[in-house]
Amino acid sequence: MNILIILIPASLILGGLGLAAFLWSLRANQYEDLEGDAWRILSDDDAPSARPAKPPE
């Protein structure tokens, strides 16, 4: 039962850190463009490599 003296404050501290990280991500606009990455992955505008492929030896 004495372990609860350690576990309860530890869980409250970890929960507070998680909440602080979430609030920081909201204020830093991490969730601003949710669909941009999905569309960027589908676009085929990658430039070809400047170096020619080396033939296998």
N, CA, C and O atoms as a Tripos MOL2 file, in Angstrom:
@<TRIPOS>MOLECULE
protein
  228   227    57     0     0
PROTEIN
NO_CHARGES

@<TRIPOS>ATOM
      1 N           0.8150   -1.2000    0.0000 N.3       1 MET1
      2 CA          0.0000    0.0000    0.0000 C.3       1 MET1
      3 C           0.8600    1.2670    0.0000 C.2       1 MET1
      4 O           0.4300    2.3240   -0.4600 O.2       1 MET1
      5 N           2.0710    1.1410    0.5190 N.am      2 ASN2
      6 CA          2.9580    2.3020    0.5470 C.3       2 ASN2
      7 C           3.4630    2.6710   -0.8430 C.2       2 ASN2
      8 O           3.9070    3.7990   -1.0600 O.2       2 ASN2
      9 N           3.3990    1.7400   -1.7790 N.am      3 ILE3
     10 CA          3.8520    2.0300   -3.1400 C.3       3 ILE3
     11 C           2.9520    3.0620   -3.8220 C.2       3 ILE3
     12 O           3.3810    3.7500   -4.7480 O.2       3 ILE3
     13 N           1.7000    3.1660   -3.3590 N.am      4 LEU4
     14 CA          0.7840    4.1600   -3.9360 C.3       4 LEU4
     15 C           1.2570    5.5790   -3.6850 C.2       4 LEU4
     16 O           0.9100    6.4920   -4.4350 O.2       4 LEU4
     17 N           2.0510    5.7760   -2.6320 N.am      5 ILE5
     18 CA          2.5870    7.1040   -2.3340 C.3       5 ILE5
     19 C           3.5410    7.5320   -3.4540 C.2       5 ILE5
     20 O           3.7120    8.7240   -3.7080 O.2       5 ILE5
     21 N           4.1480    6.5680   -4.1080 N.am      6 ILE6
     22 CA          5.0630    6.8640   -5.2090 C.3       6 ILE6
     23 C           4.3290    6.8420   -6.5540 C.2       6 ILE6
     24 O           4.5620    7.7020   -7.4040 O.2       6 ILE6
     25 N           3.4520    5.8690   -6.7420 N.am      7 LEU7
     26 CA          2.8150    5.6850   -8.0490 C.3       7 LEU7
     27 C           1.8110    6.7800   -8.3950 C.2       7 LEU7
     28 O           1.7340    7.1890   -9.5540 O.2       7 LEU7
     29 N           1.0560    7.2560   -7.4420 N.am      8 ILE8
     30 CA          0.0410    8.2770   -7.7380 C.3       8 ILE8
     31 C           0.6950    9.5940   -8.1750 C.2       8 ILE8
     32 O           0.2970   10.1430   -9.2020 O.2       8 ILE8
     33 N           1.6780   10.1220   -7.4420 N.am      9 PRO9
     34 CA          2.3210   11.3460   -7.9440 C.3       9 PRO9
     35 C           3.0700   11.1330   -9.2620 C.2       9 PRO9
     36 O           3.0990   12.0230  -10.1130 O.2       9 PRO9
     37 N           3.6730    9.9560   -9.4280 N.am     10 ALA10
     38 CA          4.3820    9.6890  -10.6810 C.3      10 ALA10
     39 C           3.4150    9.6850  -11.8540 C.2      10 ALA10
     40 O           3.7240   10.2340  -12.9120 O.2      10 ALA10
     41 N           2.2520    9.0760  -11.6820 N.am     11 SER11
     42 CA          1.2750    9.0480  -12.7730 C.3      11 SER11
     43 C           0.7150   10.4430  -13.0500 C.2      11 SER11
     44 O           0.4550   10.7850  -14.2040 O.2      11 SER11
     45 N           0.5280   11.2390  -12.0180 N.am     12 LEU12
     46 CA          0.0470   12.6070  -12.2210 C.3      12 LEU12
     47 C           1.0930   13.4530  -12.9520 C.2      12 LEU12
     48 O           0.7490   14.2710  -13.8050 O.2      12 LEU12
     49 N           2.3530   13.2560  -12.6180 N.am     13 ILE13
     50 CA          3.4160   14.0050  -13.2940 C.3      13 ILE13
     51 C           3.5090   13.5950  -14.7560 C.2      13 ILE13
     52 O           3.6180   14.4530  -15.6320 O.2      13 ILE13
     53 N           3.4670   12.2930  -15.0340 N.am     14 LEU14
     54 CA          3.5340   11.8310  -16.4300 C.3      14 LEU14
     55 C           2.3110   12.2800  -17.2310 C.2      14 LEU14
     56 O           2.4360   12.6470  -18.3990 O.2      14 LEU14
     57 N           1.1510   12.2520  -16.6170 N.am     15 GLY15
     58 CA         -0.0500   12.7440  -17.2900 C.3      15 GLY15
     59 C           0.0390   14.2320  -17.5800 C.2      15 GLY15
     60 O          -0.3760   14.6870  -18.6450 O.2      15 GLY15
     61 N           0.5800   14.9920  -16.6330 N.am     16 GLY16
     62 CA          0.7700   16.4270  -16.8390 C.3      16 GLY16
     63 C           1.7640   16.7180  -17.9520 C.2      16 GLY16
     64 O           1.5710   17.6460  -18.7360 O.2      16 GLY16
     65 N           2.8360   15.9190  -18.0210 N.am     17 LEU17
     66 CA          3.8030   16.0920  -19.1060 C.3      17 LEU17
     67 C           3.1800   15.7800  -20.4630 C.2      17 LEU17
     68 O           3.4410   16.4750  -21.4450 O.2      17 LEU17
     69 N           2.3630   14.7400  -20.5150 N.am     18 GLY18
     70 CA          1.6820   14.4130  -21.7660 C.3      18 GLY18
     71 C           0.7210   15.5130  -22.1900 C.2      18 GLY18
     72 O           0.6410   15.8600  -23.3680 O.2      18 GLY18
     73 N          -0.0070   16.0590  -21.2240 N.am     19 LEU19
     74 CA         -0.9280   17.1560  -21.5210 C.3      19 LEU19
     75 C          -0.1690   18.3950  -21.9730 C.2      19 LEU19
     76 O          -0.6030   19.0820  -22.8980 O.2      19 LEU19
     77 N           0.9500   18.6870  -21.3370 N.am     20 ALA20
     78 CA          1.7580   19.8410  -21.7290 C.3      20 ALA20
     79 C           2.3050   19.6630  -23.1480 C.2      20 ALA20
     80 O           2.3300   20.6190  -23.9240 O.2      20 ALA20
     81 N           2.7380   18.4610  -23.4910 N.am     21 ALA21
     82 CA          3.2530   18.2080  -24.8420 C.3      21 ALA21
     83 C           2.1430   18.3640  -25.8730 C.2      21 ALA21
     84 O           2.3740   18.9030  -26.9550 O.2      21 ALA21
     85 N           0.9380   17.8970  -25.5480 N.am     22 PHE22
     86 CA         -0.1830   18.0400  -26.4650 C.3      22 PHE22
     87 C          -0.5510   19.5040  -26.6640 C.2      22 PHE22
     88 O          -0.7850   19.9400  -27.7910 O.2      22 PHE22
     89 N          -0.6010   20.2610  -25.5770 N.am     23 LEU23
     90 CA         -0.9330   21.6820  -25.6970 C.3      23 LEU23
     91 C           0.1500   22.4350  -26.4630 C.2      23 LEU23
     92 O          -0.1610   23.3480  -27.2280 O.2      23 LEU23
     93 N           1.4180   22.0670  -26.2710 N.am     24 TRP24
     94 CA          2.4920   22.6960  -27.0360 C.3      24 TRP24
     95 C           2.3160   22.4150  -28.5260 C.2      24 TRP24
     96 O           2.5050   23.3080  -29.3520 O.2      24 TRP24
     97 N           1.9530   21.1700  -28.8760 N.am     25 SER25
     98 CA          1.7850   20.8410  -30.2880 C.3      25 SER25
     99 C           0.6050   21.5930  -30.8980 C.2      25 SER25
    100 O           0.6390   21.9380  -32.0790 O.2      25 SER25
    101 N          -0.4210   21.8460  -30.1200 N.am     26 LEU26
    102 CA         -1.5400   22.6510  -30.6220 C.3      26 LEU26
    103 C          -1.1060   24.0890  -30.8840 C.2      26 LEU26
    104 O          -1.4550   24.6700  -31.9120 O.2      26 LEU26
    105 N          -0.3480   24.6610  -29.9600 N.am     27 ARG27
    106 CA          0.0850   26.0580  -30.1180 C.3      27 ARG27
    107 C           1.1430   26.2090  -31.1990 C.2      27 ARG27
    108 O           1.2940   27.2950  -31.7580 O.2      27 ARG27
    109 N           1.8780   25.1460  -31.5090 N.am     28 ALA28
    110 CA          2.9150   25.2070  -32.5420 C.3      28 ALA28
    111 C           2.3480   24.8710  -33.9190 C.2      28 ALA28
    112 O           3.1120   24.7010  -34.8690 O.2      28 ALA28
    113 N           1.0250   24.7710  -34.0470 N.am     29 ASN29
    114 CA          0.3330   24.5110  -35.3180 C.3      29 ASN29
    115 C           0.7740   23.2030  -35.9690 C.2      29 ASN29
    116 O           0.9510   23.1430  -37.1860 O.2      29 ASN29
    117 N           0.9480   22.1710  -35.1750 N.am     30 GLN30
    118 CA          1.3450   20.8760  -35.7090 C.3      30 GLN30
    119 C           0.1950   20.1920  -36.4530 C.2      30 GLN30
    120 O           0.4350   19.2970  -37.2640 O.2      30 GLN30
    121 N          -1.0310   20.5950  -36.1920 N.am     31 TYR31
    122 CA         -2.1940   19.9580  -36.8100 C.3      31 TYR31
    123 C          -2.8420   20.8710  -37.8460 C.2      31 TYR31
    124 O          -4.0230   20.7100  -38.1560 O.2      31 TYR31
    125 N          -2.0930   21.8170  -38.3810 N.am     32 GLU32
    126 CA         -2.6510   22.8070  -39.3030 C.3      32 GLU32
    127 C          -3.0200   22.2060  -40.6540 C.2      32 GLU32
    128 O          -4.1130   22.4630  -41.1580 O.2      32 GLU32
    129 N          -2.1420   21.4200  -41.2470 N.am     33 ASP33
    130 CA         -2.3510   20.8970  -42.5980 C.3      33 ASP33
    131 C          -2.4020   19.3720  -42.5390 C.2      33 ASP33
    132 O          -1.3800   18.7050  -42.7000 O.2      33 ASP33
    133 N          -3.5780   18.8320  -42.3110 N.am     34 LEU34
    134 CA         -3.7090   17.3860  -42.1440 C.3      34 LEU34
    135 C          -3.7140   16.6430  -43.4750 C.2      34 LEU34
    136 O          -3.3210   15.4770  -43.5250 O.2      34 LEU34
    137 N          -4.1470   17.2830  -44.5420 N.am     35 GLU35
    138 CA         -4.2520   16.5960  -45.8260 C.3      35 GLU35
    139 C          -3.0600   16.8660  -46.7450 C.2      35 GLU35
    140 O          -2.9360   16.2200  -47.7860 O.2      35 GLU35
    141 N          -2.1980   17.7860  -46.3930 N.am     36 GLY36
    142 CA         -1.0780   18.1470  -47.2570 C.3      36 GLY36
    143 C          -0.1210   16.9950  -47.4940 C.2      36 GLY36
    144 O           0.2920   16.7640  -48.6310 O.2      36 GLY36
    145 N           0.2370   16.2720  -46.4570 N.am     37 ASP37
    146 CA          1.1680   15.1540  -46.6110 C.3      37 ASP37
    147 C           0.5610   14.0410  -47.4600 C.2      37 ASP37
    148 O           1.2630   13.4000  -48.2420 O.2      37 ASP37
    149 N          -0.7200   13.8160  -47.3080 N.am     38 ALA38
    150 CA         -1.3670   12.7660  -48.0990 C.3      38 ALA38
    151 C          -1.3290   13.1090  -49.5900 C.2      38 ALA38
    152 O          -1.1050   12.2290  -50.4210 O.2      38 ALA38
    153 N          -1.5440   14.3640  -49.9280 N.am     39 TRP39
    154 CA         -1.5020   14.7560  -51.3350 C.3      39 TRP39
    155 C          -0.0720   14.8050  -51.8550 C.2      39 TRP39
    156 O           0.1700   14.4950  -53.0210 O.2      39 TRP39
    157 N           0.8810   15.1910  -51.0060 N.am     40 ARG40
    158 CA          2.2820   15.2460  -51.4300 C.3      40 ARG40
    159 C           2.8320   13.8710  -51.7430 C.2      40 ARG40
    160 O           3.6660   13.7300  -52.6370 O.2      40 ARG40
    161 N           2.3880   12.8660  -51.0310 N.am     41 ILE41
    162 CA          2.8770   11.5010  -51.2670 C.3      41 ILE41
    163 C           2.3640   10.9750  -52.6020 C.2      41 ILE41
    164 O           3.0160   10.1420  -53.2310 O.2      41 ILE41
    165 N           1.2000   11.4530  -53.0400 N.am     42 LEU42
    166 CA          0.6140   10.9800  -54.2880 C.3      42 LEU42
    167 C           1.1440   11.7230  -55.5090 C.2      42 LEU42
    168 O           1.0330   11.2260  -56.6290 O.2      42 LEU42
    169 N           1.7140   12.8970  -55.3080 N.am     43 SER43
    170 CA          2.1990   13.6580  -56.4610 C.3      43 SER43
    171 C           3.4750   13.0280  -56.9910 C.2      43 SER43
    172 O           4.2880   12.4950  -56.2360 O.2      43 SER43
    173 N           3.6340   13.1020  -58.3070 N.am     44 ASP44
    174 CA          4.7670   12.4640  -58.9710 C.3      44 ASP44
    175 C           5.6800   13.5380  -59.5600 C.2      44 ASP44
    176 O           5.9720   13.5220  -60.7560 O.2      44 ASP44
    177 N           6.1210   14.4550  -58.7300 N.am     45 ASP45
    178 CA          6.9590   15.5330  -59.2330 C.3      45 ASP45
    179 C           8.4020   15.4030  -58.7480 C.2      45 ASP45
    180 O           9.1150   16.4020  -58.6500 O.2      45 ASP45
    181 N           8.8260   14.2090  -58.4530 N.am     46 ASP46
    182 CA         10.2070   13.9830  -58.0230 C.3      46 ASP46
    183 C          11.1420   14.1650  -59.2100 C.2      46 ASP46
    184 O          10.9160   13.6150  -60.2880 O.2      46 ASP46
    185 N          12.1830   14.9350  -58.9960 N.am     47 ALA47
    186 CA         13.1740   15.1550  -60.0480 C.3      47 ALA47
    187 C          14.0580   13.9140  -60.1600 C.2      47 ALA47
    188 O          14.3920   13.3020  -59.1450 O.2      47 ALA47
    189 N          14.4400   13.5360  -61.3800 N.am     48 PRO48
    190 CA         15.3260   12.3810  -61.5110 C.3      48 PRO48
    191 C          16.6920   12.6870  -60.9090 C.2      48 PRO48
    192 O          17.0980   13.8460  -60.8170 O.2      48 PRO48
    193 N          17.3650   11.6730  -60.5170 N.am     49 SER49
    194 CA         18.6780   11.8130  -59.8960 C.3      49 SER49
    195 C          19.6740   12.3810  -60.8980 C.2      49 SER49
    196 O          19.6450   12.0140  -62.0730 O.2      49 SER49
    197 N          20.5500   13.2680  -60.4510 N.am     50 ALA50
    198 CA         21.5490   13.8740  -61.3270 C.3      50 ALA50
    199 C          22.6500   12.8740  -61.6590 C.2      50 ALA50
    200 O          23.2800   12.9700  -62.7120 O.2      50 ALA50
    201 N          22.8820   11.9300  -60.7780 N.am     51 ARG51
    202 CA         23.9190   10.9260  -61.0010 C.3      51 ARG51
    203 C          23.3390    9.7380  -61.7570 C.2      51 ARG51
    204 O          22.2870    9.2230  -61.3790 O.2      51 ARG51
    205 N          24.0100    9.2940  -62.8170 N.am     52 PRO52
    206 CA         23.5090    8.0970  -63.5000 C.3      52 PRO52
    207 C          23.6880    6.8580  -62.6070 C.2      52 PRO52
    208 O          24.5970    6.7840  -61.7800 O.2      52 PRO52
    209 N          22.8140    5.9230  -62.8030 N.am     53 ALA53
    210 CA         22.8930    4.6850  -62.0100 C.3      53 ALA53
    211 C          24.1540    3.9240  -62.3580 C.2      53 ALA53
    212 O          24.5040    3.7850  -63.5300 O.2      53 ALA53
    213 N          24.8300    3.4350  -61.3450 N.am     54 LYS54
    214 CA         26.0530    2.6920  -61.5480 C.3      54 LYS54
    215 C          25.7010    1.2320  -61.8760 C.2      54 LYS54
    216 O          24.9550    0.5950  -61.1330 O.2      54 LYS54
    217 N          26.2330    0.7060  -62.9770 N.am     55 PRO55
    218 CA         25.8970   -0.6810  -63.3170 C.3      55 PRO55
    219 C          26.4910   -1.6540  -62.2910 C.2      55 PRO55
    220 O          27.5750   -1.4110  -61.7610 O.2      55 PRO55
    221 N          25.7890   -2.7410  -62.0160 N.am     56 PRO56
    222 CA         26.3240   -3.7190  -61.0580 C.3      56 PRO56
    223 C          27.5940   -4.3640  -61.5860 C.2      56 PRO56
    224 O          27.7390   -4.6150  -62.7820 O.2      56 PRO56
    225 N          28.4890   -4.6180  -60.6840 N.am     57 GLU57
    226 CA         29.7720   -5.2280  -61.0730 C.3      57 GLU57
    227 C          29.7670   -6.7000  -60.8240 C.2      57 GLU57
    228 O          30.7610   -7.3750  -61.0920 O.2      57 GLU57
@<TRIPOS>BOND
     1     1     2 1
     2     2     3 1
     3     3     4 2
     4     3     5 am
     5     5     6 1
     6     6     7 1
     7     7     8 2
     8     7     9 am
     9     9    10 1
    10    10    11 1
    11    11    12 2
    12    11    13 am
    13    13    14 1
    14    14    15 1
    15    15    16 2
    16    15    17 am
    17    17    18 1
    18    18    19 1
    19    19    20 2
    20    19    21 am
    21    21    22 1
    22    22    23 1
    23    23    24 2
    24    23    25 am
    25    25    26 1
    26    26    27 1
    27    27    28 2
    28    27    29 am
    29    29    30 1
    30    30    31 1
    31    31    32 2
    32    31    33 am
    33    33    34 1
    34    34    35 1
    35    35    36 2
    36    35    37 am
    37    37    38 1
    38    38    39 1
    39    39    40 2
    40    39    41 am
    41    41    42 1
    42    42    43 1
    43    43    44 2
    44    43    45 am
    45    45    46 1
    46    46    47 1
    47    47    48 2
    48    47    49 am
    49    49    50 1
    50    50    51 1
    51    51    52 2
    52    51    53 am
    53    53    54 1
    54    54    55 1
    55    55    56 2
    56    55    57 am
    57    57    58 1
    58    58    59 1
    59    59    60 2
    60    59    61 am
    61    61    62 1
    62    62    63 1
    63    63    64 2
    64    63    65 am
    65    65    66 1
    66    66    67 1
    67    67    68 2
    68    67    69 am
    69    69    70 1
    70    70    71 1
    71    71    72 2
    72    71    73 am
    73    73    74 1
    74    74    75 1
    75    75    76 2
    76    75    77 am
    77    77    78 1
    78    78    79 1
    79    79    80 2
    80    79    81 am
    81    81    82 1
    82    82    83 1
    83    83    84 2
    84    83    85 am
    85    85    86 1
    86    86    87 1
    87    87    88 2
    88    87    89 am
    89    89    90 1
    90    90    91 1
    91    91    92 2
    92    91    93 am
    93    93    94 1
    94    94    95 1
    95    95    96 2
    96    95    97 am
    97    97    98 1
    98    98    99 1
    99    99   100 2
   100    99   101 am
   101   101   102 1
   102   102   103 1
   103   103   104 2
   104   103   105 am
   105   105   106 1
   106   106   107 1
   107   107   108 2
   108   107   109 am
   109   109   110 1
   110   110   111 1
   111   111   112 2
   112   111   113 am
   113   113   114 1
   114   114   115 1
   115   115   116 2
   116   115   117 am
   117   117   118 1
   118   118   119 1
   119   119   120 2
   120   119   121 am
   121   121   122 1
   122   122   123 1
   123   123   124 2
   124   123   125 am
   125   125   126 1
   126   126   127 1
   127   127   128 2
   128   127   129 am
   129   129   130 1
   130   130   131 1
   131   131   132 2
   132   131   133 am
   133   133   134 1
   134   134   135 1
   135   135   136 2
   136   135   137 am
   137   137   138 1
   138   138   139 1
   139   139   140 2
   140   139   141 am
   141   141   142 1
   142   142   143 1
   143   143   144 2
   144   143   145 am
   145   145   146 1
   146   146   147 1
   147   147   148 2
   148   147   149 am
   149   149   150 1
   150   150   151 1
   151   151   152 2
   152   151   153 am
   153   153   154 1
   154   154   155 1
   155   155   156 2
   156   155   157 am
   157   157   158 1
   158   158   159 1
   159   159   160 2
   160   159   161 am
   161   161   162 1
   162   162   163 1
   163   163   164 2
   164   163   165 am
   165   165   166 1
   166   166   167 1
   167   167   168 2
   168   167   169 am
   169   169   170 1
   170   170   171 1
   171   171   172 2
   172   171   173 am
   173   173   174 1
   174   174   175 1
   175   175   176 2
   176   175   177 am
   177   177   178 1
   178   178   179 1
   179   179   180 2
   180   179   181 am
   181   181   182 1
   182   182   183 1
   183   183   184 2
   184   183   185 am
   185   185   186 1
   186   186   187 1
   187   187   188 2
   188   187   189 am
   189   189   190 1
   190   190   191 1
   191   191   192 2
   192   191   193 am
   193   193   194 1
   194   194   195 1
   195   195   196 2
   196   195   197 am
   197   197   198 1
   198   198   199 1
   199   199   200 2
   200   199   201 am
   201   201   202 1
   202   202   203 1
   203   203   204 2
   204   203   205 am
   205   205   206 1
   206   206   207 1
   207   207   208 2
   208   207   209 am
   209   209   210 1
   210   210   211 1
   211   211   212 2
   212   211   213 am
   213   213   214 1
   214   214   215 1
   215   215   216 2
   216   215   217 am
   217   217   218 1
   218   218   219 1
   219   219   220 2
   220   219   221 am
   221   221   222 1
   222   222   223 1
   223   223   224 2
   224   223   225 am
   225   225   226 1
   226   226   227 1
   227   227   228 2
@<TRIPOS>SUBSTRUCTURE
     1 MET1         2 RESIDUE 1 A MET
     2 ASN2         6 RESIDUE 1 A ASN
     3 ILE3        10 RESIDUE 1 A ILE
     4 LEU4        14 RESIDUE 1 A LEU
     5 ILE5        18 RESIDUE 1 A ILE
     6 ILE6        22 RESIDUE 1 A ILE
     7 LEU7        26 RESIDUE 1 A LEU
     8 ILE8        30 RESIDUE 1 A ILE
     9 PRO9        34 RESIDUE 1 A PRO
    10 ALA10       38 RESIDUE 1 A ALA
    11 SER11       42 RESIDUE 1 A SER
    12 LEU12       46 RESIDUE 1 A LEU
    13 ILE13       50 RESIDUE 1 A ILE
    14 LEU14       54 RESIDUE 1 A LEU
    15 GLY15       58 RESIDUE 1 A GLY
    16 GLY16       62 RESIDUE 1 A GLY
    17 LEU17       66 RESIDUE 1 A LEU
    18 GLY18       70 RESIDUE 1 A GLY
    19 LEU19       74 RESIDUE 1 A LEU
    20 ALA20       78 RESIDUE 1 A ALA
    21 ALA21       82 RESIDUE 1 A ALA
    22 PHE22       86 RESIDUE 1 A PHE
    23 LEU23       90 RESIDUE 1 A LEU
    24 TRP24       94 RESIDUE 1 A TRP
    25 SER25       98 RESIDUE 1 A SER
    26 LEU26      102 RESIDUE 1 A LEU
    27 ARG27      106 RESIDUE 1 A ARG
    28 ALA28      110 RESIDUE 1 A ALA
    29 ASN29      114 RESIDUE 1 A ASN
    30 GLN30      118 RESIDUE 1 A GLN
    31 TYR31      122 RESIDUE 1 A TYR
    32 GLU32      126 RESIDUE 1 A GLU
    33 ASP33      130 RESIDUE 1 A ASP
    34 LEU34      134 RESIDUE 1 A LEU
    35 GLU35      138 RESIDUE 1 A GLU
    36 GLY36      142 RESIDUE 1 A GLY
    37 ASP37      146 RESIDUE 1 A ASP
    38 ALA38      150 RESIDUE 1 A ALA
    39 TRP39      154 RESIDUE 1 A TRP
    40 ARG40      158 RESIDUE 1 A ARG
    41 ILE41      162 RESIDUE 1 A ILE
    42 LEU42      166 RESIDUE 1 A LEU
    43 SER43      170 RESIDUE 1 A SER
    44 ASP44      174 RESIDUE 1 A ASP
    45 ASP45      178 RESIDUE 1 A ASP
    46 ASP46      182 RESIDUE 1 A ASP
    47 ALA47      186 RESIDUE 1 A ALA
    48 PRO48      190 RESIDUE 1 A PRO
    49 SER49      194 RESIDUE 1 A SER
    50 ALA50      198 RESIDUE 1 A ALA
    51 ARG51      202 RESIDUE 1 A ARG
    52 PRO52      206 RESIDUE 1 A PRO
    53 ALA53      210 RESIDUE 1 A ALA
    54 LYS54      214 RESIDUE 1 A LYS
    55 PRO55      218 RESIDUE 1 A PRO
    56 PRO56      222 RESIDUE 1 A PRO
    57 GLU57      226 RESIDUE 1 A GLU
